[in-house]
Each structure stands twice: as C-alpha cells, then as structure tokens.
Amino acid sequence: MASMCRRLRVGACLVFACLVTPAGRCIAADDVPVATEAVASGGQESRPQAKPAGSVLRADDFRRAFRGVWAPPSGGWKDGFTGSYATHEQARDGRTVYLKGHQSQPMRYAVLVPPEPVKTRDCKSVPRAELVEWREIPAPPNVTDRSGIHQYGLLDTDKGLFVTFKAFYAVGGEDFPSQGMVDPAGAMCGLYRLASPAGKCDHNRVAGYMCRPPRGIDADYLVGLCGTPGSRASSAGPSLFAVRFDPTLEAGKAQAATPILSYVPGQGQMRDWDNITSVRGAAWIEAGDKGAVVFSGMRSVGHVWYGKPEATAADGTTYVDRHRSSKGYHAEGYAQGLWVYDPADVRDAFHGKRRPEEVQPVEWIDLKDLGLTLDDAPVDGWVTASFRDGRLIVGVQHGLTEGAGARLPLMLEFHLAK
C-alpha cells in the first residue's frame, strides 16, 4: 500500500538541602562527583546496552547525579512557555532540547540550546536556554479539527520524530488515533491507533509520554499514558507499550503494540495508585552496572476525596485541599517525583514472563528526597522526563514564577554513567 506520509520572582526560588559550616557557608549536601558526566555530542542514534539483572538506581544515585537546573527563555503563551506542560525531548544531536509551549499550540515546539545547569538557592541565578527556532508539526491527514487535541509525546529517532496526540475530552469508549511520525523529509505519517491481542491499548493508555527502548526490546519506541482519573476508560497505573512503527499503513489503521505494563481498574493496579495520581513522563535508564525504568509524575499525600475542596468525613474530620479549587478529586497534599521500576521486572513483562498488571515499582522518590524543593510552585503540576546518552532531564510544570503570575517550566538535569 502506498505510504500516507505526506528573572523571576523570589517566591519561586529553588532550595537545595545543604550543610552549614561553622563559618556559616552553605554547602550543597549532594555536591559530590559522579563517575561520568559526559553527554554525547551527536551522530548516530544510540540505545542503552542490555544488561543482566543487577542493582536498581535508587534515590542516592539520583541525588549524586543531580547537576542543577535551567529554564526556558521568557515569553507569553503563544510565542513562549507560559502554561507549558514541560513536554520535552532531547534531540539526536546531543545538544538541543525540544520543548513544547502552551498546549493551545499543539502543532509546534521550540528548539532550545540549554545552558550549563546550575545548583543554586537563588532563583535569580537560574540560567536560561537559548531559543533557536520554533518548528511546526505537519497536520495529520486524518485530523481536521485541531482545536480539541493536545500534543503529549515527542521522541527524536533516526527513523523520524515520533509524536502522540490526545483528544482532550475523549474519556469514553471510542478509541481515537493518537500515534504519528514526522519522517526525515518532513511529512506526517498517521495518525494511527494501536492494537494488541494481549492487552487493551486505547488512546487513554497510549496517547502520552514516549521513551526509547533498550536493546533486547524490538521496537521503535515505548509509549504510555496513565488514563483519565475517574473515567470508565481509566487505568490504574502507568502503562507502557512497545511499538514497531510501519509508516506505510493507511492513516487511521492500527499499529501493532506489545503490552509491557497495563493496569486495569478492578483487575490489577499499581501499589498506592488513586484518582489523584498521574504519570506524564517515562525513561528507560541504563547507567553503568545499574539501571531503572522511571515514571515521573504526581501523587496524593494523605486523605483523598471527591467533590468540593473542603469536605467533612463521617467521623467529623474536616479535610481541605489548598491547591485545587474546582469540583473533582482532592487530596490533603500532593507530591512530585519518580516511581522506580526494576528493569529486569519490566523486561520479563515484555517477554511474557509476567503479566502487565503484575509488575510493581520498587521505590517512590519524592523530589524533596533528592535534596531540593520548589517553593511556591504548584505541587500538582505535570512532571515529565527524557533520557539520552547518560543525561536525564525532568521537567516540572509551572516550576518557576516570572512576574504577573506567569509560570515557566523548570528543568532538572541528572548526569548518570553510561
């Protein structure tokens, strides 16, 4: 078949855990060397080497690997990053980073040159990236109305730039096409659905974050989404599907997918999952003799309820959500961080040795446990992730406040051994 391709306000300061010397000087507690800081400077696509089951990266490893923060340049909602969900990708050249702007602009992304990240307790010292250009994503041939879609995933590969789109209010039973690729010539292939005889993979589970697979998993990319909390099409944990992308398929058809993680309400869920919890990023990391599959996101702290932001339980206890004011799901508090999975467990699920709903994380790492807190930033915003050639970038939506209430994403960098 023929192809269908055609600075900042001081209140938003970043604070790091530190030790105070007798002389009163503050020393970052995580200021220790890491085995390797190098990041590849371009060339051919590389994937982490497959390794036998071994040590899993833990909080101390990420704390040692933390290199600092940076932020995008200033700008409004149309030609800047106010309201950005922090959706990003590290480009193949090893130098630039793609970053989405406001979600009302789903068909474009910015090319940035990040500065050297800085560990700083002074938000005025957060360095800014250089804006190279804005790039347009070609319109998919089977999407006529772009006003109701959000662009959630970006993945830059030798084969092309893979993207995911999600219809914003699509929470019912219909499965919308969500997967696409911009080929090297600049033409859009897709959008496509995903299909698997071994597991449900509707758009509420696959129209989101993307990451590179390791060697040993035959796929062009891994993709997932945590679903829409409270909807009948929701998931009960972060999903992950392996996709071998065929650009010659007719748009609207289904690409074959292999379920790796897929949690179904009432049948199996991730430990501690609830209707507050969400995942917005994923990365498969191999770093020396250690590894991890991480999902970045937000979770509840304390009591969870549905309704108004203030509720009184049957025992007379009153709970107040001080971060969300609309009717919906609420919690006493919120936390942002990483769920860590053992790569050996995830590989077993891919190869059919474990069911997709059986695999459980081995650790939750709060961003505060990594030695940093984001003062005055919303604690219920998106947390995204990308990993390439030893560098992990975690984006925090609204992590930095800049005048008149404008909030920009804050990017955290970790350099891990290759």
The 8 nearest C-alpha neighbors of each residue, nearest first, counted from 0:
[[1, 2, 247, 248, 249, 3, 246, 245],
 [0, 2, 247, 3, 248, 249, 4, 246],
 [1, 3, 247, 4, 0, 246, 248, 249],
 [4, 2, 249, 188, 5, 247, 250, 1],
 [5, 3, 188, 187, 186, 2, 246, 189],
 [4, 186, 187, 3, 188, 140, 2, 185],
 [7, 123, 401, 8, 122, 402, 124, 125],
 [6, 8, 401, 400, 123, 9, 402, 122],
 [7, 9, 10, 401, 400, 11, 402, 6],
 [8, 10, 11, 12, 122, 7, 123, 121],
 [11, 9, 8, 12, 375, 374, 400, 122],
 [12, 10, 400, 375, 374, 399, 9, 8],
 [11, 13, 122, 9, 10, 374, 121, 14],
 [12, 14, 373, 120, 122, 372, 374, 11],
 [15, 13, 120, 372, 371, 12, 373, 16],
 [16, 14, 371, 370, 17, 120, 372, 27],
 [15, 17, 370, 28, 371, 27, 14, 18],
 [18, 16, 27, 28, 26, 25, 15, 19],
 [17, 19, 26, 25, 28, 20, 27, 16],
 [20, 18, 25, 24, 23, 26, 17, 21],
 [19, 21, 23, 22, 24, 18, 25, 26],
 [22, 20, 23, 19, 24, 25, 18, 26],
 [21, 23, 20, 24, 19, 25, 18, 26],
 [22, 24, 20, 21, 19, 25, 18, 26],
 [25, 23, 20, 19, 22, 26, 21, 18],
 [24, 26, 19, 18, 17, 23, 27, 20],
 [27, 25, 18, 17, 28, 19, 24, 30],
 [28, 26, 17, 30, 29, 16, 18, 15],
 [27, 29, 17, 30, 16, 18, 26, 370],
 [28, 30, 27, 31, 63, 62, 370, 65],
 [31, 29, 27, 28, 32, 63, 26, 65],
 [30, 32, 29, 63, 33, 28, 64, 27],
 [31, 33, 34, 30, 63, 64, 35, 29],
 [34, 32, 35, 64, 63, 31, 36, 415],
 [33, 35, 416, 32, 36, 415, 64, 414],
 [36, 34, 416, 33, 37, 415, 414, 417],
 [37, 35, 414, 38, 415, 33, 416, 34],
 [36, 38, 35, 39, 389, 414, 416, 390],
 [39, 37, 388, 389, 40, 390, 36, 93],
 [40, 38, 93, 41, 388, 37, 92, 94],
 [41, 39, 93, 92, 94, 38, 42, 91],
 [92, 42, 40, 93, 39, 91, 43, 94],
 [43, 41, 92, 44, 91, 40, 93, 39],
 [42, 44, 45, 41, 157, 91, 92, 156],
 [43, 45, 157, 156, 91, 42, 46, 41],
 [46, 44, 43, 47, 388, 387, 42, 91],
 [47, 45, 213, 48, 214, 44, 212, 211],
 [48, 46, 213, 285, 49, 214, 45, 284],
 [47, 49, 214, 50, 46, 213, 285, 215],
 [48, 50, 214, 215, 213, 47, 51, 285],
 [51, 49, 48, 52, 288, 53, 285, 290],
 [50, 52, 53, 49, 343, 288, 342, 54],
 [53, 51, 343, 50, 54, 342, 341, 55],
 [54, 52, 51, 289, 55, 288, 290, 50],
 [53, 55, 289, 56, 290, 288, 52, 341],
 [54, 56, 290, 289, 291, 341, 57, 53],
 [57, 55, 290, 291, 289, 60, 54, 58],
 [56, 58, 60, 59, 55, 61, 362, 339],
 [57, 59, 61, 60, 62, 364, 369, 56],
 [58, 60, 62, 61, 57, 63, 369, 56],
 [61, 59, 63, 57, 58, 62, 56, 64],
 [60, 62, 64, 58, 63, 59, 65, 57],
 [61, 63, 59, 369, 65, 60, 64, 29],
 [64, 62, 60, 61, 65, 29, 31, 59],
 [63, 65, 61, 413, 414, 62, 415, 33],
 [66, 64, 413, 62, 63, 67, 412, 61],
 [67, 65, 413, 412, 116, 64, 118, 414],
 [66, 68, 118, 117, 116, 412, 65, 411],
 [69, 67, 411, 116, 117, 410, 412, 118],
 [68, 70, 126, 410, 116, 125, 127, 409],
 [69, 71, 127, 409, 410, 128, 126, 408],
 [72, 70, 128, 127, 73, 69, 80, 408],
 [73, 71, 127, 128, 70, 74, 129, 130],
 [74, 72, 79, 71, 80, 75, 407, 81],
 [73, 75, 79, 78, 80, 72, 81, 76],
 [74, 76, 79, 81, 77, 78, 80, 73],
 [75, 77, 81, 79, 101, 80, 78, 82],
 [78, 76, 75, 79, 101, 104, 100, 80],
 [79, 77, 75, 76, 74, 80, 100, 133],
 [80, 78, 74, 75, 76, 77, 81, 100],
 [79, 81, 100, 83, 407, 76, 101, 82],
 [80, 82, 76, 407, 406, 83, 75, 405],
 [81, 83, 101, 80, 76, 84, 406, 407],
 [84, 82, 101, 100, 80, 85, 81, 99],
 [83, 85, 396, 86, 381, 82, 101, 408],
 [86, 84, 394, 83, 396, 408, 87, 395],
 [87, 85, 99, 84, 98, 383, 151, 152],
 [86, 88, 98, 97, 85, 99, 153, 96],
 [89, 87, 97, 96, 385, 153, 154, 90],
 [88, 90, 96, 97, 95, 385, 387, 91],
 [91, 89, 92, 96, 95, 155, 93, 88],
 [90, 92, 93, 41, 155, 44, 89, 156],
 [41, 91, 93, 94, 90, 40, 42, 95],
 [94, 92, 40, 41, 39, 91, 90, 95],
 [93, 95, 92, 40, 112, 96, 90, 41],
 [94, 96, 112, 111, 90, 93, 89, 110],
 [97, 95, 89, 111, 90, 88, 110, 98],
 [96, 98, 110, 88, 87, 109, 111, 89],
 [99, 97, 87, 109, 108, 86, 96, 100],
 [98, 100, 108, 86, 87, 109, 83, 85],
 [99, 101, 80, 83, 79, 108, 102, 98],
 [100, 102, 83, 82, 103, 76, 104, 80],
 [103, 101, 104, 105, 149, 100, 83, 150],
 [102, 104, 101, 105, 149, 146, 77, 100],
 [103, 105, 102, 106, 101, 107, 100, 77],
 [106, 104, 150, 102, 149, 107, 103, 148],
 [105, 107, 136, 135, 104, 137, 108, 138],
 [108, 106, 135, 134, 136, 105, 104, 133],
 [107, 109, 99, 134, 98, 133, 100, 97],
 [110, 108, 133, 98, 97, 132, 134, 99],
 [109, 111, 97, 132, 131, 96, 133, 130],
 [112, 110, 130, 96, 129, 95, 131, 113],
 [111, 113, 95, 129, 128, 96, 94, 114],
 [114, 112, 128, 111, 129, 115, 95, 96],
 [115, 113, 128, 116, 127, 126, 112, 69],
 [114, 116, 117, 113, 126, 69, 67, 68],
 [117, 115, 67, 68, 69, 114, 66, 412],
 [118, 116, 67, 68, 119, 115, 125, 66],
 [119, 117, 67, 68, 66, 116, 120, 15],
 [118, 120, 121, 117, 124, 13, 125, 122],
 [119, 121, 14, 13, 15, 122, 12, 118],
 [122, 120, 123, 119, 124, 12, 13, 125],
 [121, 123, 12, 124, 125, 13, 9, 120],
 [124, 122, 121, 6, 125, 7, 9, 8],
 [123, 125, 122, 121, 126, 119, 117, 120],
 [124, 126, 122, 69, 123, 68, 127, 117],
 [127, 125, 69, 124, 114, 70, 128, 116],
 [128, 126, 70, 71, 72, 69, 114, 125],
 [127, 129, 113, 71, 114, 112, 72, 111],
 [128, 130, 112, 111, 131, 113, 127, 72],
 [129, 131, 111, 132, 110, 128, 112, 72],
 [132, 130, 110, 111, 129, 112, 133, 109],
 [133, 131, 110, 130, 109, 134, 111, 108],
 [132, 134, 109, 108, 110, 107, 135, 131],
 [135, 133, 107, 108, 109, 132, 136, 110],
 [134, 136, 107, 106, 137, 108, 133, 138],
 [135, 137, 106, 107, 138, 134, 181, 108],
 [138, 136, 187, 135, 139, 186, 106, 181],
 [137, 139, 140, 136, 187, 142, 106, 143],
 [138, 140, 142, 141, 187, 190, 189, 137],
 [141, 139, 142, 138, 189, 250, 143, 190],
 [140, 142, 139, 143, 250, 190, 251, 189],
 [143, 141, 139, 140, 144, 145, 138, 190],
 [142, 144, 141, 145, 140, 139, 138, 146],
 [145, 143, 146, 142, 147, 148, 141, 138],
 [144, 146, 147, 148, 143, 142, 105, 149],
 [145, 147, 144, 148, 103, 149, 105, 104],
 [148, 146, 145, 167, 166, 149, 144, 168],
 [149, 147, 166, 167, 165, 145, 146, 164],
 [148, 150, 165, 105, 164, 102, 151, 167],
 [149, 151, 164, 105, 163, 152, 165, 148],
 [150, 152, 207, 163, 164, 149, 208, 86],
 [151, 153, 208, 163, 162, 207, 209, 150],
 [154, 152, 162, 161, 88, 209, 87, 155],
 [153, 155, 161, 160, 88, 209, 156, 162],
 [154, 156, 160, 90, 91, 159, 161, 153],
 [157, 155, 159, 158, 160, 154, 44, 91],
 [156, 158, 159, 44, 155, 43, 91, 160],
 [159, 157, 156, 182, 183, 160, 219, 155],
 [158, 160, 182, 156, 183, 157, 181, 180],
 [161, 159, 155, 181, 180, 154, 156, 162],
 [160, 162, 180, 154, 153, 179, 159, 181],
 [163, 161, 153, 152, 179, 180, 178, 160],
 [162, 164, 152, 178, 177, 206, 151, 150],
 [163, 165, 150, 177, 149, 206, 151, 148],
 [166, 164, 149, 148, 206, 167, 177, 150],
 [165, 167, 148, 169, 168, 147, 149, 164],
 [166, 168, 148, 169, 147, 165, 149, 170],
 [167, 169, 166, 170, 147, 148, 171, 165],
 [170, 168, 166, 167, 171, 173, 165, 175],
 [171, 169, 168, 230, 232, 227, 172, 203],
 [172, 170, 173, 169, 232, 231, 230, 174],
 [171, 173, 174, 232, 170, 231, 169, 201],
 [174, 172, 171, 175, 169, 170, 201, 202],
 [173, 175, 201, 202, 172, 176, 192, 203],
 [174, 176, 202, 177, 173, 192, 166, 201],
 [177, 175, 192, 191, 190, 251, 178, 174],
 [176, 178, 164, 163, 206, 190, 191, 192],
 [179, 177, 163, 191, 190, 162, 176, 192],
 [180, 178, 189, 190, 162, 188, 161, 163],
 [179, 181, 161, 188, 160, 187, 162, 182],
 [180, 182, 187, 160, 186, 159, 185, 188],
 [181, 183, 159, 185, 184, 186, 180, 187],
 [184, 182, 185, 159, 181, 158, 186, 160],
 [185, 183, 182, 186, 181, 159, 187, 5],
 [184, 186, 182, 183, 181, 187, 137, 5],
 [187, 185, 5, 4, 181, 182, 184, 188],
 [186, 188, 181, 4, 5, 180, 137, 139],
 [189, 187, 4, 180, 179, 246, 3, 181],
 [190, 188, 250, 179, 191, 139, 187, 178],
 [189, 191, 179, 178, 176, 250, 177, 251],
 [192, 190, 176, 251, 178, 189, 252, 253],
 [191, 193, 176, 253, 177, 252, 254, 178],
 [192, 194, 253, 254, 255, 256, 200, 191],
 [195, 193, 255, 253, 256, 254, 200, 192],
 [194, 196, 197, 256, 198, 255, 257, 199],
 [197, 195, 198, 194, 199, 257, 256, 255],
 [198, 196, 195, 258, 199, 257, 194, 256],
 [199, 197, 195, 196, 258, 200, 261, 257],
 [198, 200, 201, 195, 197, 194, 261, 196],
 [201, 199, 204, 193, 205, 194, 198, 202],
 [202, 200, 174, 203, 204, 199, 205, 193],
 [201, 203, 206, 205, 204, 174, 175, 177],
 [204, 202, 226, 201, 205, 206, 224, 232],
 [203, 205, 224, 202, 226, 223, 201, 200],
 [204, 206, 223, 202, 224, 207, 222, 203],
 [207, 205, 202, 163, 177, 165, 164, 224],
 [206, 208, 224, 151, 152, 223, 205, 163],
 [207, 209, 152, 280, 223, 222, 279, 224],
 [210, 208, 222, 221, 152, 154, 153, 281],
 [211, 209, 221, 282, 220, 281, 212, 222],
 [210, 212, 220, 221, 213, 283, 209, 282],
 [213, 211, 220, 221, 216, 210, 214, 283],
 [214, 212, 47, 46, 216, 215, 49, 211],
 [213, 215, 49, 216, 48, 46, 47, 212],
 [214, 216, 213, 217, 49, 212, 48, 346],
 [215, 217, 214, 218, 213, 212, 349, 241],
 [218, 216, 215, 219, 243, 214, 212, 241],
 [219, 217, 243, 242, 220, 241, 216, 212],
 [218, 220, 243, 242, 244, 217, 221, 212],
 [221, 219, 211, 218, 242, 212, 210, 241],
 [220, 222, 241, 210, 240, 209, 212, 211],
 [223, 221, 209, 240, 239, 208, 205, 220],
 [224, 222, 205, 239, 238, 207, 204, 208],
 [223, 225, 204, 207, 205, 226, 238, 206],
 [224, 226, 237, 278, 234, 236, 204, 277],
 [227, 225, 233, 203, 234, 204, 224, 228],
 [226, 228, 233, 230, 229, 170, 203, 225],
 [229, 227, 274, 230, 233, 226, 275, 234],
 [228, 230, 274, 227, 233, 231, 232, 328],
 [231, 229, 233, 232, 228, 227, 170, 171],
 [230, 232, 233, 229, 171, 170, 172, 227],
 [233, 231, 230, 170, 171, 172, 203, 234],
 [234, 232, 226, 227, 230, 231, 228, 229],
 [233, 235, 226, 263, 262, 236, 225, 264],
 [234, 236, 268, 262, 264, 263, 269, 272],
 [235, 237, 269, 262, 234, 268, 225, 272],
 [238, 236, 225, 224, 278, 239, 223, 261],
 [237, 239, 261, 260, 223, 224, 204, 225],
 [238, 240, 223, 260, 259, 222, 221, 258],
 [241, 239, 258, 222, 259, 257, 221, 256],
 [240, 242, 221, 257, 256, 218, 220, 258],
 [243, 241, 256, 218, 220, 244, 219, 221],
 [242, 244, 218, 219, 255, 245, 241, 256],
 [243, 245, 242, 246, 219, 254, 255, 218],
 [244, 246, 247, 248, 243, 254, 255, 188],
 [247, 245, 248, 188, 244, 2, 4, 3],
 [248, 246, 2, 245, 1, 3, 249, 0],
 [249, 247, 246, 245, 250, 2, 252, 3],
 [248, 250, 3, 252, 251, 247, 2, 189],
 [251, 249, 189, 190, 252, 191, 248, 3],
 [252, 250, 191, 190, 176, 249, 192, 253],
 [251, 253, 191, 250, 249, 192, 248, 254],
 [254, 252, 192, 193, 191, 194, 255, 251],
 [255, 253, 193, 194, 192, 244, 256, 191],
 [254, 256, 194, 193, 195, 242, 253, 243],
 [257, 255, 242, 195, 241, 194, 193, 240],
 [256, 258, 241, 240, 195, 259, 242, 255],
 [259, 257, 240, 260, 198, 256, 239, 241],
 [258, 260, 349, 355, 348, 240, 239, 257],
 [259, 261, 355, 238, 239, 258, 356, 262],
 [262, 260, 238, 355, 356, 263, 239, 259],
 [261, 263, 356, 235, 268, 236, 267, 234],
 [262, 264, 234, 266, 235, 267, 265, 268],
 [265, 263, 235, 266, 234, 267, 268, 262],
 [264, 266, 267, 263, 268, 235, 262, 234],
 [267, 265, 263, 264, 268, 262, 356, 235],
 [268, 266, 356, 262, 263, 265, 264, 269],
 [269, 267, 235, 262, 236, 270, 263, 264],
 [268, 270, 236, 272, 359, 235, 271, 262],
 [269, 271, 272, 268, 359, 360, 236, 273],
 [272, 270, 269, 273, 268, 276, 298, 236],
 [273, 271, 269, 270, 276, 236, 235, 268],
 [274, 272, 275, 276, 271, 235, 299, 228],
 [275, 273, 228, 276, 229, 328, 272, 277],
 [276, 274, 273, 299, 298, 328, 277, 228],
 [275, 277, 298, 273, 274, 297, 272, 299],
 [276, 278, 297, 296, 225, 275, 298, 279],
 [277, 279, 296, 225, 295, 280, 237, 294],
 [280, 278, 383, 296, 382, 208, 295, 381],
 [279, 281, 383, 384, 295, 208, 294, 278],
 [280, 282, 294, 293, 384, 210, 295, 208],
 [283, 281, 293, 210, 386, 292, 385, 284],
 [282, 284, 292, 291, 293, 212, 211, 285],
 [285, 283, 291, 290, 292, 282, 286, 386],
 [284, 286, 290, 47, 289, 287, 291, 417],
 [287, 285, 417, 416, 289, 290, 415, 288],
 [286, 288, 417, 416, 289, 285, 290, 415],
 [287, 289, 286, 53, 290, 54, 285, 50],
 [290, 288, 54, 286, 55, 287, 56, 285],
 [289, 291, 285, 55, 284, 56, 286, 342],
 [292, 290, 284, 342, 341, 56, 55, 340],
 [291, 293, 283, 340, 342, 282, 339, 284],
 [294, 292, 339, 282, 338, 281, 291, 337],
 [293, 295, 281, 338, 337, 280, 278, 296],
 [296, 294, 337, 280, 382, 383, 278, 336],
 [295, 297, 278, 382, 279, 277, 336, 335],
 [296, 298, 335, 277, 334, 276, 379, 336],
 [299, 297, 276, 334, 333, 275, 335, 277],
 [298, 300, 333, 275, 330, 332, 276, 334],
 [301, 299, 332, 333, 331, 330, 334, 298],
 [300, 302, 331, 332, 299, 330, 303, 333],
 [301, 303, 330, 331, 300, 304, 318, 299],
 [304, 302, 330, 329, 301, 331, 328, 305],
 [305, 303, 329, 328, 330, 306, 302, 310],
 [306, 304, 328, 327, 329, 307, 303, 326],
 [307, 305, 327, 326, 328, 308, 304, 329],
 [306, 308, 326, 309, 310, 327, 325, 305],
 [309, 307, 320, 324, 319, 329, 323, 310],
 [310, 308, 319, 307, 318, 320, 311, 317],
 [309, 311, 318, 317, 312, 307, 308, 319],
 [310, 312, 317, 316, 315, 318, 313, 309],
 [311, 313, 316, 315, 314, 317, 310, 318],
 [312, 314, 315, 311, 316, 317, 310, 318],
 [315, 313, 312, 316, 311, 317, 318, 310],
 [314, 316, 312, 313, 311, 317, 310, 318],
 [317, 315, 312, 311, 314, 318, 313, 310],
 [316, 318, 311, 310, 312, 315, 319, 309],
 [317, 319, 310, 309, 311, 331, 316, 320],
 [320, 318, 309, 308, 331, 321, 310, 317],
 [321, 319, 308, 331, 322, 330, 329, 323],
 [320, 322, 319, 323, 308, 324, 331, 332],
 [321, 323, 320, 324, 377, 379, 378, 332],
 [324, 322, 325, 320, 321, 308, 329, 326],
 [323, 325, 308, 322, 326, 307, 321, 320],
 [326, 324, 323, 327, 307, 308, 306, 328],
 [325, 327, 307, 306, 308, 324, 328, 305],
 [328, 326, 306, 305, 325, 329, 307, 308],
 [327, 329, 305, 304, 306, 275, 274, 326],
 [330, 328, 304, 303, 305, 320, 308, 327],
 [331, 329, 303, 332, 302, 320, 299, 304],
 [330, 332, 320, 301, 302, 319, 300, 318],
 [331, 333, 300, 330, 299, 301, 320, 334],
 [332, 334, 299, 300, 298, 378, 379, 297],
 [333, 335, 298, 297, 378, 299, 365, 300],
 [336, 334, 297, 296, 365, 366, 298, 378],
 [335, 337, 365, 366, 364, 296, 295, 297],
 [338, 336, 295, 364, 294, 363, 293, 339],
 [337, 339, 363, 294, 293, 362, 360, 364],
 [338, 340, 293, 362, 360, 361, 292, 337],
 [341, 339, 360, 292, 361, 291, 342, 293],
 [340, 342, 344, 343, 291, 55, 292, 345],
 [343, 341, 345, 344, 291, 292, 346, 340],
 [342, 344, 346, 52, 341, 345, 347, 51],
 [345, 343, 347, 342, 341, 346, 358, 348],
 [346, 344, 342, 348, 347, 343, 349, 341],
 [347, 345, 349, 343, 348, 344, 342, 350],
 [346, 348, 352, 344, 350, 345, 349, 353],
 [347, 349, 353, 351, 345, 259, 346, 350],
 [350, 348, 259, 346, 347, 351, 345, 258],
 [349, 351, 347, 348, 352, 346, 353, 259],
 [352, 350, 348, 353, 349, 347, 354, 355],
 [351, 353, 347, 348, 350, 354, 349, 346],
 [354, 352, 348, 351, 347, 355, 357, 358],
 [353, 355, 357, 356, 348, 351, 352, 358],
 [356, 354, 260, 261, 259, 357, 348, 358],
 [357, 355, 262, 261, 267, 354, 358, 260],
 [358, 356, 354, 355, 359, 353, 267, 268],
 [357, 359, 356, 344, 355, 345, 360, 260],
 [360, 358, 269, 357, 361, 270, 340, 356],
 [361, 359, 340, 339, 362, 338, 358, 341],
 [360, 362, 340, 339, 359, 341, 363, 338],
 [363, 361, 339, 360, 338, 364, 340, 57],
 [362, 364, 338, 337, 339, 365, 336, 361],
 [365, 363, 337, 336, 58, 366, 362, 338],
 [364, 366, 336, 368, 367, 335, 363, 337],
 [367, 365, 336, 369, 368, 335, 371, 364],
 [366, 368, 371, 372, 365, 369, 370, 336],
 [369, 367, 365, 366, 370, 364, 371, 58],
 [370, 368, 62, 366, 367, 371, 58, 365],
 [369, 371, 16, 15, 368, 367, 62, 29],
 [372, 370, 15, 367, 14, 369, 16, 366],
 [371, 373, 367, 14, 374, 13, 15, 366],
 [374, 372, 13, 376, 12, 14, 375, 398],
 [373, 375, 11, 376, 12, 372, 13, 10],
 [376, 374, 11, 10, 377, 373, 12, 400],
 [375, 377, 398, 374, 373, 378, 11, 397],
 [378, 376, 379, 380, 375, 397, 322, 398],
 [377, 379, 380, 333, 376, 334, 335, 322],
 [378, 380, 377, 333, 297, 381, 334, 335],
 [381, 379, 396, 378, 377, 382, 397, 395],
 [380, 382, 396, 84, 395, 279, 296, 383],
 [381, 383, 395, 296, 295, 394, 279, 396],
 [384, 382, 280, 394, 279, 393, 295, 86],
 [385, 383, 393, 280, 392, 281, 394, 295],
 [386, 384, 392, 88, 391, 282, 89, 393],
 [387, 385, 391, 390, 282, 392, 384, 388],
 [386, 388, 390, 389, 89, 391, 385, 93],
 [389, 387, 390, 38, 39, 417, 386, 45],
 [388, 390, 415, 417, 387, 416, 414, 38],
 [391, 389, 414, 387, 386, 388, 413, 415],
 [392, 390, 386, 413, 385, 412, 414, 393],
 [393, 391, 412, 385, 411, 384, 413, 386],
 [394, 392, 384, 411, 383, 410, 412, 391],
 [393, 395, 410, 383, 85, 382, 409, 384],
 [396, 394, 382, 409, 398, 408, 381, 85],
 [395, 397, 408, 84, 381, 85, 380, 398],
 [398, 396, 406, 408, 407, 399, 376, 395],
 [397, 399, 409, 408, 395, 376, 396, 407],
 [400, 398, 407, 11, 406, 397, 409, 408],
 [401, 399, 406, 11, 8, 7, 405, 407],
 [402, 400, 7, 405, 8, 406, 6, 399],
 [401, 403, 404, 405, 8, 7, 400, 6],
 [404, 402, 405, 401, 400, 406, 8, 7],
 [405, 403, 402, 406, 401, 400, 8, 81],
 [406, 404, 401, 403, 402, 81, 400, 407],
 [407, 405, 400, 397, 81, 399, 401, 404],
 [406, 408, 397, 399, 81, 80, 398, 400],
 [409, 407, 396, 397, 398, 395, 85, 399],
 [408, 410, 398, 70, 395, 394, 399, 69],
 [409, 411, 394, 69, 68, 393, 70, 395],
 [412, 410, 68, 393, 392, 67, 394, 409],
 [413, 411, 392, 66, 67, 391, 65, 68],
 [412, 414, 65, 64, 391, 66, 390, 415],
 [415, 413, 390, 64, 36, 389, 391, 65],
 [414, 416, 389, 64, 286, 390, 35, 413],
 [415, 417, 35, 286, 287, 389, 34, 36],
 [416, 286, 389, 287, 415, 388, 285, 35]]
